[in-house]
Amino acid sequence: MNAQEKNMQFMQIAMKHFPEAKAQLDQLGIELSMEMLQPLMSLFTNVMNEAYELGYDDAKKESDQ
């Protein structure tokens, strides 16, 4: 799977949980628009890529043993 496909999967996961996150932010009185969301989505994608690589490295180490 290439990086673009992986990022699309991460975005799909994020958008699946977006309504719940938006509802929680609304309860706190924090307004969130799609324009405001873009920098957070970039951060989310970076975090997910690092987590993916960490899991990949762990799995590779286990299979090498």
N, C-alpha and C positions, 0 to 999 in steps of 0.2 A: 504494500500500500504506500503510495507516495504522500508527500507532506500535504499537498492540496486536498487529497481525499480524506486524510486524517483530520485536517482542519474543518472540513465540511461535516464530518461526523461529530466533532466537538461542538460545532455550532448547532447542530440538530439537538444534541443533548441539552445545551444551554437554553435553546428556545422551548424545549419541552418543559423545562422548569421555570421559565420566565414568568408565567402567570402567578405562580406561588410566590416568587420573589417580589413581583410587583405588588401583590396584595399585602405582603408584609411591610414593604416600604410605604405603601399608602397608609397603613395603620399607624405608622410612625410619623406621618405627615411629610414624607420625603417624596417629592415629585420626580419621576423618571420618564424621560422620553426616549425614543429610539435613537435620536441624535446624541443624547447624553450617554447612551448605552455603548456606542461604538468603541470609545477608549477602554471601557471595562471588558468588552468582548475581546479586544486585542490582548489584554492582560490575561483573561481567562484562557485564551488559546495558547499563550506562552506557558502558563502553569500546566495546562493539560499536556502540552508537548514534553515538558520536563518530566511529568509524572509517567507518561508513556515510555520515555527513554529509560527511566529508572526501573520500571517494571520489565521492560525488554532486557535490560542488562541483568537484572536478577534472574529472570527465566533462563537467560543464556548461561549464567554461572551455574545454575542448578543442573542444566542439561549437560554441562561439561564435566560434572563430577561423576 
